[in-house]
């Protein structure tokens, strides 16, 4: 059974870089059928797609965050990672990683069929 | 890129049916058949309930169904049960290699 687990610091200072890693178990991150996505949820608010990455390294970002976000993938460790720079209090949220089913030929189309439990990241000095 | 529009809350009594709407534009909901719906209980991760507008993943109750008309997608829950009380989010492909979520709807089972 596929499992995803987010890891990283729970507290980040303003203006610094938030870094999270998602470890995938029970399945290969190198599957051609999936992207691997990041979604966040500020406390008491809705879901926001941050972006998704393919095992080859192709990336798709939310335009509103694109200037601050960097994704990477490590197929040898079955992990993918998120870096969000210049964080502010508005970036405080639960961050989820998820498997993103891929529609062939339409970049980033699909749906999120398996999710990690989420990790709360607070931006505060 | 604004969030898809969902009602903030809906409610229904056990056994009744409810429908949650998700309104976008012809650049997202109306332009593609890649709408999905997620159920989220408090403190839990979202769970996929509907994908590709109308398809139901294995293991999801057939009381959940999806549809779309024009720029509005809908999630219908029939035979409402107490366990259905949760937040529900729609999500759509929005063109240009982007994805957008709705603002979420809180379902109360009376």
HADDOCK unambig.tbl for C-alpha pairs under 7 A between the chains (distance, minus, plus):
assign (segid A and resid 46 and name CA) (segid B and resid 103 and name CA) 5.36 0.50 0.50
assign (segid A and resid 46 and name CA) (segid B and resid 104 and name CA) 5.89 0.50 0.50
assign (segid A and resid 47 and name CA) (segid B and resid 101 and name CA) 6.36 0.50 0.50
assign (segid A and resid 48 and name CA) (segid B and resid 101 and name CA) 6.30 0.50 0.50
assign (segid A and resid 49 and name CA) (segid B and resid 99 and name CA) 6.56 0.50 0.50
assign (segid A and resid 49 and name CA) (segid B and resid 100 and name CA) 6.53 0.50 0.50
assign (segid A and resid 60 and name CA) (segid B and resid 97 and name CA) 6.21 0.50 0.50
assign (segid A and resid 60 and name CA) (segid B and resid 98 and name CA) 6.92 0.50 0.50
assign (segid A and resid 61 and name CA) (segid B and resid 98 and name CA) 6.92 0.50 0.50
assign (segid A and resid 62 and name CA) (segid B and resid 98 and name CA) 6.23 0.50 0.50
assign (segid A and resid 107 and name CA) (segid B and resid 97 and name CA) 5.06 0.50 0.50
assign (segid A and resid 108 and name CA) (segid B and resid 97 and name CA) 4.91 0.50 0.50
assign (segid A and resid 108 and name CA) (segid B and resid 98 and name CA) 6.07 0.50 0.50
assign (segid A and resid 108 and name CA) (segid B and resid 99 and name CA) 7.00 0.50 0.50
assign (segid A and resid 109 and name CA) (segid B and resid 34 and name CA) 6.76 0.50 0.50
assign (segid A and resid 109 and name CA) (segid B and resid 93 and name CA) 5.33 0.50 0.50
assign (segid A and resid 110 and name CA) (segid B and resid 34 and name CA) 6.17 0.50 0.50
assign (segid A and resid 111 and name CA) (segid B and resid 36 and name CA) 6.29 0.50 0.50
assign (segid A and resid 111 and name CA) (segid B and resid 51 and name CA) 6.53 0.50 0.50
assign (segid A and resid 112 and name CA) (segid B and resid 48 and name CA) 6.80 0.50 0.50
assign (segid A and resid 113 and name CA) (segid B and resid 48 and name CA) 5.65 0.50 0.50
assign (segid A and resid 115 and name CA) (segid B and resid 45 and name CA) 6.54 0.50 0.50
assign (segid A and resid 116 and name CA) (segid B and resid 45 and name CA) 6.90 0.50 0.50
assign (segid A and resid 117 and name CA) (segid B and resid 44 and name CA) 6.82 0.50 0.50
assign (segid A and resid 117 and name CA) (segid B and resid 45 and name CA) 5.42 0.50 0.50
assign (segid A and resid 118 and name CA) (segid B and resid 45 and name CA) 6.61 0.50 0.50
